[in-house]
Amino acid sequence: MAEAEGILQSDKVHFNLPVAELVEASLERREGVLTSSKALSVKTGIYTGRSPKDKFIVDEPEIHDQINWGSINRPLSKEKFESLYAQVKDYLKGRELFVFDGFAGADQNYRLPIRVINEYAWQNLFVHQMFIRPTAEELASHQPGFTVIAAPGFKADPKTDGTNSEAFIICSFARRVIIIGGTQYAGEMKKSIFSVLNYLLPQEDVFPMHCSANTDQEGQVALFFGLSGTGKTTLSADPERSLIGDDEHGWSKEGVFNFEGGCYAKCLGLTEEKEPQIWNAIRYGSVLENVVLEPEGRTPDYMDSSLTENTRAAYPIDHIPGALIPGVAGHPKVIVFLTADAFGVLPPFAKLTKEQAMYHFLSGYTSKLAGTERGIKEPEATFSACFGAPFLPLAPSVYAEMLGARIAAFNAKVYLVNTGWSGGPYGVGQRINLKYTRAMITAALNGTVEQEDFTPDPVFGVLVPNHIEGVPDEILTQRNTWENQAEYDVTALDLATRFAKNFERFENIPEEIRLAGPKLQHID
């Protein structure tokens, strides 16, 4: 492989070390420390979240006409890439490196063999836990189909390298390689492979999804779509159900499958009482990013956001009791769209028609939560197509059409769940109680919500249940929770207008889907 030229020809290169040796190497190299629960705690410097403006796709003839070029998929010339690639390889020559060989995709029919080359031992531990670990037999015959080279210590020069800053995440589909530099944030490696799968799998009629998934004892599968911070990891880690995966999945003609072998949970505000499965998963072999430790005993302080709001925990999926391994299951019967509405107007729970489901999937409305990306200090309203626009190389309509076809084929029920604010917007209202959200999810999964009466929301048109067991009736209708209901009316209309304006950018959308959006009229 071209990416191995010179880089791996050294006795300082460590191939596929086990967890214990990677932890030991990280400690010996002073990359991190062990916490009271024996997890490895590291700091990632100034980059504590993804850097979307530093991500590029090499503009190559083989893929030029397929990529949805724009502010998300930024082109970089082949010449600039080759120059920067050569610099990265030169930088890494002779250094101590750590190599992981494994897979992305639990379904052997569709999995992508990957290789990750790391400058830092802790980052190699991260990918070892995050991706699918091969058996000894699989490792013996492993041939990478895509390679990630992560060199955080190498910084680009924007003036000569064509980047926007010292950091860069660049994918070459022709060379089957991703190079990452200038940033220590481990999530860049994870999401780079996700972006690759979002390009490759539709060609095999596999629908790639930014969602978590779980299943019950009878094999009834549920999907949870949503951007970072909306609750995918938290709500799919259900002690009554088996976790398939917490973030990235494919939906093939056989069913769904996890892309990963681990979980990457936000842990700000984490408590054992509210999220026991995640709390107990953070132990030896896990990696904590940017979590403040108490000086005595190195106990994590999950309430401290002084380093970042985007504190993270990475752990192998088998740290979750009862997780489904391998992460392969049948077709979903329930689909949940999660949103964290900072306006405080979307209902906490609503049932969607197929057309409304397509509208809200294309819209991908949520609030960017503090710390998930650089520069985000407080929640901002945003629309991210398909609940994952930063990771979609193809046009959103490609993925939306795949979802629509599957909803129709398998008669899946779709619900919209707002995990954001109630009683007012961010700064006035309160975050919706996780206990109530869990009760709503349970009612969707066990089908009891379908026995309730529903009332159409006057602005958004979605069907709101009049009652859900374990949830106060008054919070199901957001307008009732606002002290000043006239302010609610103004705010709801404002958000509806934002939906409509955002949807204007989509072309060639069937009229029945376009009409499934909110109604732009004043509320009586």
Secondary structure, 3 states (H helix, E strand, C coil): CHHHCCCCCCCCEEECCCHHHHHHHHHHCCCCEECCCCCEEECCCCCCCECHHHEEEECCCCCCCCCCECCCEEEECHHHHHHHHHHHHHHHCCCCEEEEEEEECCCCCCCEEEEEEECCHHHHHHHHHHCECCCHHHHHCCCCCEEEEEECCCCCCHHHHCCCCCCEEEEECCCCEEEEECCCCCHHHHHHHHHHHHHHHHHHCCEEEEEEEEECCCCCEEEEECCCCCCHHHHHCCCCCEEEECCEEEECCCCEEECCCEEEEECCCCCCCCCHHHHHHCCCCCEEECCCECCCCCCECCCCCCCCCCCEEEEEHHHCCCCCCCCEECCEEEEEEEECCCCCCCCCEEEECHHHHHHHHHHCEEEECCCCECCCCCCEEEECHHHCHHHCCCCHHHHHHHHHHHHHHHCCEEEEEECCEECCCCCCCEECCHHHHHHHHHHHHHCHHHHCCEEECCCCCCEEECCECCECHHHHCHHHHCCCHHHHHHHHHHHHHHHHHHHCCCCCCCHHHHCCCCCCCCCC
